[in-house]
Amino acid sequence: VIEDISAIFAKQTALDEIVQAAKKAGLPIVKNVEVIDVFENEKIGVDKKSVTLRLTYQSPDRTPAQHEVTETRIKISSTLEKSLLAQIRK
């Protein structure tokens, strides 16, 4: 299962820090996190950037159930909001 999450972060937040936080929060079913887009514009705020992450969910023996993906996405979003002060884009 592959899906994207976009969030607004402080401009100085390192992309590697964002990726590592998402990976850690997504264990054990998130197998890959990659940055697919970074956008900076005054419309999203001064010293802010929008980052889109592509998440790959995978279990070793089966396809993850939708409820597992949903729960994990919520956990990742919550972690990014709390630890990196992100604003998840809906």
MODELLER restraints for C-alpha pairs under 7 A, 6 or more apart:
rsr = mdl.restraints
at = mdl.atoms
rsr.add(forms.Gaussian(group=physical.xy_distance, feature=features.Distance(at['CA:1:A'], at['CA:56:A']), mean=5.87, stdev=0.5))
rsr.add(forms.Gaussian(group=physical.xy_distance, feature=features.Distance(at['CA:1:A'], at['CA:57:A']), mean=5.09, stdev=0.5))
rsr.add(forms.Gaussian(group=physical.xy_distance, feature=features.Distance(at['CA:1:A'], at['CA:58:A']), mean=6.70, stdev=0.5))
rsr.add(forms.Gaussian(group=physical.xy_distance, feature=features.Distance(at['CA:2:A'], at['CA:54:A']), mean=6.95, stdev=0.5))
rsr.add(forms.Gaussian(group=physical.xy_distance, feature=features.Distance(at['CA:2:A'], at['CA:55:A']), mean=5.62, stdev=0.5))
rsr.add(forms.Gaussian(group=physical.xy_distance, feature=features.Distance(at['CA:2:A'], at['CA:56:A']), mean=4.59, stdev=0.5))
rsr.add(forms.Gaussian(group=physical.xy_distance, feature=features.Distance(at['CA:2:A'], at['CA:57:A']), mean=6.19, stdev=0.5))
rsr.add(forms.Gaussian(group=physical.xy_distance, feature=features.Distance(at['CA:3:A'], at['CA:54:A']), mean=5.77, stdev=0.5))
rsr.add(forms.Gaussian(group=physical.xy_distance, feature=features.Distance(at['CA:3:A'], at['CA:55:A']), mean=5.40, stdev=0.5))
rsr.add(forms.Gaussian(group=physical.xy_distance, feature=features.Distance(at['CA:3:A'], at['CA:56:A']), mean=6.80, stdev=0.5))
rsr.add(forms.Gaussian(group=physical.xy_distance, feature=features.Distance(at['CA:4:A'], at['CA:52:A']), mean=6.51, stdev=0.5))
rsr.add(forms.Gaussian(group=physical.xy_distance, feature=features.Distance(at['CA:4:A'], at['CA:53:A']), mean=5.43, stdev=0.5))
rsr.add(forms.Gaussian(group=physical.xy_distance, feature=features.Distance(at['CA:4:A'], at['CA:54:A']), mean=4.42, stdev=0.5))
rsr.add(forms.Gaussian(group=physical.xy_distance, feature=features.Distance(at['CA:4:A'], at['CA:55:A']), mean=5.95, stdev=0.5))
rsr.add(forms.Gaussian(group=physical.xy_distance, feature=features.Distance(at['CA:5:A'], at['CA:52:A']), mean=5.57, stdev=0.5))
rsr.add(forms.Gaussian(group=physical.xy_distance, feature=features.Distance(at['CA:5:A'], at['CA:53:A']), mean=5.25, stdev=0.5))
rsr.add(forms.Gaussian(group=physical.xy_distance, feature=features.Distance(at['CA:5:A'], at['CA:54:A']), mean=6.61, stdev=0.5))
rsr.add(forms.Gaussian(group=physical.xy_distance, feature=features.Distance(at['CA:6:A'], at['CA:50:A']), mean=6.74, stdev=0.5))
rsr.add(forms.Gaussian(group=physical.xy_distance, feature=features.Distance(at['CA:6:A'], at['CA:51:A']), mean=5.55, stdev=0.5))
rsr.add(forms.Gaussian(group=physical.xy_distance, feature=features.Distance(at['CA:6:A'], at['CA:52:A']), mean=4.14, stdev=0.5))
rsr.add(forms.Gaussian(group=physical.xy_distance, feature=features.Distance(at['CA:6:A'], at['CA:53:A']), mean=6.23, stdev=0.5))
rsr.add(forms.Gaussian(group=physical.xy_distance, feature=features.Distance(at['CA:6:A'], at['CA:88:A']), mean=6.12, stdev=0.5))
rsr.add(forms.Gaussian(group=physical.xy_distance, feature=features.Distance(at['CA:6:A'], at['CA:89:A']), mean=5.40, stdev=0.5))
rsr.add(forms.Gaussian(group=physical.xy_distance, feature=features.Distance(at['CA:7:A'], at['CA:50:A']), mean=5.55, stdev=0.5))
rsr.add(forms.Gaussian(group=physical.xy_distance, feature=features.Distance(at['CA:7:A'], at['CA:51:A']), mean=5.56, stdev=0.5))
rsr.add(forms.Gaussian(group=physical.xy_distance, feature=features.Distance(at['CA:7:A'], at['CA:52:A']), mean=6.56, stdev=0.5))
rsr.add(forms.Gaussian(group=physical.xy_distance, feature=features.Distance(at['CA:7:A'], at['CA:86:A']), mean=6.03, stdev=0.5))
rsr.add(forms.Gaussian(group=physical.xy_distance, feature=features.Distance(at['CA:7:A'], at['CA:87:A']), mean=5.29, stdev=0.5))
rsr.add(forms.Gaussian(group=physical.xy_distance, feature=features.Distance(at['CA:7:A'], at['CA:88:A']), mean=4.17, stdev=0.5))
rsr.add(forms.Gaussian(group=physical.xy_distance, feature=features.Distance(at['CA:7:A'], at['CA:89:A']), mean=5.08, stdev=0.5))
rsr.add(forms.Gaussian(group=physical.xy_distance, feature=features.Distance(at['CA:8:A'], at['CA:48:A']), mean=6.53, stdev=0.5))
rsr.add(forms.Gaussian(group=physical.xy_distance, feature=features.Distance(at['CA:8:A'], at['CA:49:A']), mean=5.51, stdev=0.5))
rsr.add(forms.Gaussian(group=physical.xy_distance, feature=features.Distance(at['CA:8:A'], at['CA:50:A']), mean=4.31, stdev=0.5))
rsr.add(forms.Gaussian(group=physical.xy_distance, feature=features.Distance(at['CA:8:A'], at['CA:51:A']), mean=6.29, stdev=0.5))
rsr.add(forms.Gaussian(group=physical.xy_distance, feature=features.Distance(at['CA:8:A'], at['CA:86:A']), mean=5.44, stdev=0.5))
rsr.add(forms.Gaussian(group=physical.xy_distance, feature=features.Distance(at['CA:8:A'], at['CA:87:A']), mean=5.01, stdev=0.5))
rsr.add(forms.Gaussian(group=physical.xy_distance, feature=features.Distance(at['CA:8:A'], at['CA:88:A']), mean=6.42, stdev=0.5))
rsr.add(forms.Gaussian(group=physical.xy_distance, feature=features.Distance(at['CA:9:A'], at['CA:48:A']), mean=5.64, stdev=0.5))
rsr.add(forms.Gaussian(group=physical.xy_distance, feature=features.Distance(at['CA:9:A'], at['CA:49:A']), mean=5.45, stdev=0.5))
rsr.add(forms.Gaussian(group=physical.xy_distance, feature=features.Distance(at['CA:9:A'], at['CA:50:A']), mean=6.29, stdev=0.5))
rsr.add(forms.Gaussian(group=physical.xy_distance, feature=features.Distance(at['CA:9:A'], at['CA:85:A']), mean=6.85, stdev=0.5))
rsr.add(forms.Gaussian(group=physical.xy_distance, feature=features.Distance(at['CA:9:A'], at['CA:86:A']), mean=4.88, stdev=0.5))
rsr.add(forms.Gaussian(group=physical.xy_distance, feature=features.Distance(at['CA:9:A'], at['CA:87:A']), mean=6.80, stdev=0.5))
rsr.add(forms.Gaussian(group=physical.xy_distance, feature=features.Distance(at['CA:10:A'], at['CA:47:A']), mean=6.02, stdev=0.5))
rsr.add(forms.Gaussian(group=physical.xy_distance, feature=features.Distance(at['CA:10:A'], at['CA:48:A']), mean=4.58, stdev=0.5))
rsr.add(forms.Gaussian(group=physical.xy_distance, feature=features.Distance(at['CA:10:A'], at['CA:49:A']), mean=6.27, stdev=0.5))
rsr.add(forms.Gaussian(group=physical.xy_distance, feature=features.Distance(at['CA:11:A'], at['CA:47:A']), mean=4.95, stdev=0.5))
rsr.add(forms.Gaussian(group=physical.xy_distance, feature=features.Distance(at['CA:11:A'], at['CA:48:A']), mean=4.52, stdev=0.5))
rsr.add(forms.Gaussian(group=physical.xy_distance, feature=features.Distance(at['CA:11:A'], at['CA:49:A']), mean=5.28, stdev=0.5))
rsr.add(forms.Gaussian(group=physical.xy_distance, feature=features.Distance(at['CA:19:A'], at['CA:33:A']), mean=6.10, stdev=0.5))
rsr.add(forms.Gaussian(group=physical.xy_distance, feature=features.Distance(at['CA:19:A'], at['CA:34:A']), mean=6.85, stdev=0.5))
rsr.add(forms.Gaussian(group=physical.xy_distance, feature=features.Distance(at['CA:21:A'], at['CA:80:A']), mean=6.94, stdev=0.5))
rsr.add(forms.Gaussian(group=physical.xy_distance, feature=features.Distance(at['CA:22:A'], at['CA:76:A']), mean=5.51, stdev=0.5))
rsr.add(forms.Gaussian(group=physical.xy_distance, feature=features.Distance(at['CA:23:A'], at['CA:30:A']), mean=6.43, stdev=0.5))
rsr.add(forms.Gaussian(group=physical.xy_distance, feature=features.Distance(at['CA:23:A'], at['CA:33:A']), mean=6.36, stdev=0.5))
rsr.add(forms.Gaussian(group=physical.xy_distance, feature=features.Distance(at['CA:25:A'], at['CA:75:A']), mean=6.34, stdev=0.5))
rsr.add(forms.Gaussian(group=physical.xy_distance, feature=features.Distance(at['CA:25:A'], at['CA:76:A']), mean=5.20, stdev=0.5))
rsr.add(forms.Gaussian(group=physical.xy_distance, feature=features.Distance(at['CA:25:A'], at['CA:79:A']), mean=6.66, stdev=0.5))
rsr.add(forms.Gaussian(group=physical.xy_distance, feature=features.Distance(at['CA:26:A'], at['CA:72:A']), mean=5.73, stdev=0.5))
rsr.add(forms.Gaussian(group=physical.xy_distance, feature=features.Distance(at['CA:26:A'], at['CA:76:A']), mean=6.01, stdev=0.5))
rsr.add(forms.Gaussian(group=physical.xy_distance, feature=features.Distance(at['CA:29:A'], at['CA:57:A']), mean=5.26, stdev=0.5))
rsr.add(forms.Gaussian(group=physical.xy_distance, feature=features.Distance(at['CA:29:A'], at['CA:58:A']), mean=5.26, stdev=0.5))
rsr.add(forms.Gaussian(group=physical.xy_distance, feature=features.Distance(at['CA:29:A'], at['CA:59:A']), mean=5.62, stdev=0.5))
rsr.add(forms.Gaussian(group=physical.xy_distance, feature=features.Distance(at['CA:30:A'], at['CA:55:A']), mean=6.67, stdev=0.5))
rsr.add(forms.Gaussian(group=physical.xy_distance, feature=features.Distance(at['CA:30:A'], at['CA:56:A']), mean=5.67, stdev=0.5))
rsr.add(forms.Gaussian(group=physical.xy_distance, feature=features.Distance(at['CA:30:A'], at['CA:57:A']), mean=4.39, stdev=0.5))
rsr.add(forms.Gaussian(group=physical.xy_distance, feature=features.Distance(at['CA:30:A'], at['CA:58:A']), mean=6.18, stdev=0.5))
rsr.add(forms.Gaussian(group=physical.xy_distance, feature=features.Distance(at['CA:31:A'], at['CA:56:A']), mean=5.66, stdev=0.5))
rsr.add(forms.Gaussian(group=physical.xy_distance, feature=features.Distance(at['CA:31:A'], at['CA:57:A']), mean=5.74, stdev=0.5))
rsr.add(forms.Gaussian(group=physical.xy_distance, feature=features.Distance(at['CA:31:A'], at['CA:58:A']), mean=5.98, stdev=0.5))
rsr.add(forms.Gaussian(group=physical.xy_distance, feature=features.Distance(at['CA:32:A'], at['CA:55:A']), mean=5.91, stdev=0.5))
rsr.add(forms.Gaussian(group=physical.xy_distance, feature=features.Distance(at['CA:32:A'], at['CA:56:A']), mean=5.09, stdev=0.5))
rsr.add(forms.Gaussian(group=physical.xy_distance, feature=features.Distance(at['CA:33:A'], at['CA:53:A']), mean=6.44, stdev=0.5))
rsr.add(forms.Gaussian(group=physical.xy_distance, feature=features.Distance(at['CA:33:A'], at['CA:54:A']), mean=5.67, stdev=0.5))
rsr.add(forms.Gaussian(group=physical.xy_distance, feature=features.Distance(at['CA:33:A'], at['CA:55:A']), mean=4.81, stdev=0.5))
rsr.add(forms.Gaussian(group=physical.xy_distance, feature=features.Distance(at['CA:33:A'], at['CA:56:A']), mean=6.53, stdev=0.5))
rsr.add(forms.Gaussian(group=physical.xy_distance, feature=features.Distance(at['CA:34:A'], at['CA:53:A']), mean=5.54, stdev=0.5))
rsr.add(forms.Gaussian(group=physical.xy_distance, feature=features.Distance(at['CA:34:A'], at['CA:54:A']), mean=5.29, stdev=0.5))
rsr.add(forms.Gaussian(group=physical.xy_distance, feature=features.Distance(at['CA:34:A'], at['CA:55:A']), mean=6.86, stdev=0.5))
rsr.add(forms.Gaussian(group=physical.xy_distance, feature=features.Distance(at['CA:35:A'], at['CA:52:A']), mean=5.96, stdev=0.5))
rsr.add(forms.Gaussian(group=physical.xy_distance, feature=features.Distance(at['CA:35:A'], at['CA:53:A']), mean=4.67, stdev=0.5))
rsr.add(forms.Gaussian(group=physical.xy_distance, feature=features.Distance(at['CA:35:A'], at['CA:54:A']), mean=6.36, stdev=0.5))
rsr.add(forms.Gaussian(group=physical.xy_distance, feature=features.Distance(at['CA:36:A'], at['CA:52:A']), mean=5.74, stdev=0.5))
rsr.add(forms.Gaussian(group=physical.xy_distance, feature=features.Distance(at['CA:36:A'], at['CA:53:A']), mean=5.86, stdev=0.5))
rsr.add(forms.Gaussian(group=physical.xy_distance, feature=features.Distance(at['CA:36:A'], at['CA:54:A']), mean=6.44, stdev=0.5))
rsr.add(forms.Gaussian(group=physical.xy_distance, feature=features.Distance(at['CA:37:A'], at['CA:51:A']), mean=5.74, stdev=0.5))
rsr.add(forms.Gaussian(group=physical.xy_distance, feature=features.Distance(at['CA:37:A'], at['CA:52:A']), mean=5.08, stdev=0.5))
rsr.add(forms.Gaussian(group=physical.xy_distance, feature=features.Distance(at['CA:38:A'], at['CA:49:A']), mean=6.74, stdev=0.5))
rsr.add(forms.Gaussian(group=physical.xy_distance, feature=features.Distance(at['CA:38:A'], at['CA:50:A']), mean=5.63, stdev=0.5))
rsr.add(forms.Gaussian(group=physical.xy_distance, feature=features.Distance(at['CA:38:A'], at['CA:51:A']), mean=4.61, stdev=0.5))
rsr.add(forms.Gaussian(group=physical.xy_distance, feature=features.Distance(at['CA:38:A'], at['CA:52:A']), mean=6.52, stdev=0.5))
rsr.add(forms.Gaussian(group=physical.xy_distance, feature=features.Distance(at['CA:39:A'], at['CA:49:A']), mean=5.66, stdev=0.5))
rsr.add(forms.Gaussian(group=physical.xy_distance, feature=features.Distance(at['CA:39:A'], at['CA:50:A']), mean=5.01, stdev=0.5))
rsr.add(forms.Gaussian(group=physical.xy_distance, feature=features.Distance(at['CA:39:A'], at['CA:51:A']), mean=6.53, stdev=0.5))
rsr.add(forms.Gaussian(group=physical.xy_distance, feature=features.Distance(at['CA:40:A'], at['CA:48:A']), mean=6.69, stdev=0.5))
rsr.add(forms.Gaussian(group=physical.xy_distance, feature=features.Distance(at['CA:40:A'], at['CA:49:A']), mean=4.70, stdev=0.5))
rsr.add(forms.Gaussian(group=physical.xy_distance, feature=features.Distance(at['CA:40:A'], at['CA:50:A']), mean=6.34, stdev=0.5))
rsr.add(forms.Gaussian(group=physical.xy_distance, feature=features.Distance(at['CA:57:A'], at['CA:64:A']), mean=6.95, stdev=0.5))
rsr.add(forms.Gaussian(group=physical.xy_distance, feature=features.Distance(at['CA:58:A'], at['CA:64:A']), mean=6.18, stdev=0.5))
rsr.add(forms.Gaussian(group=physical.xy_distance, feature=features.Distance(at['CA:77:A'], at['CA:88:A']), mean=6.71, stdev=0.5))
rsr.add(forms.Gaussian(group=physical.xy_distance, feature=features.Distance(at['CA:80:A'], at['CA:86:A']), mean=5.58, stdev=0.5))
rsr.add(forms.Gaussian(group=physical.xy_distance, feature=features.Distance(at['CA:81:A'], at['CA:87:A']), mean=6.16, stdev=0.5))
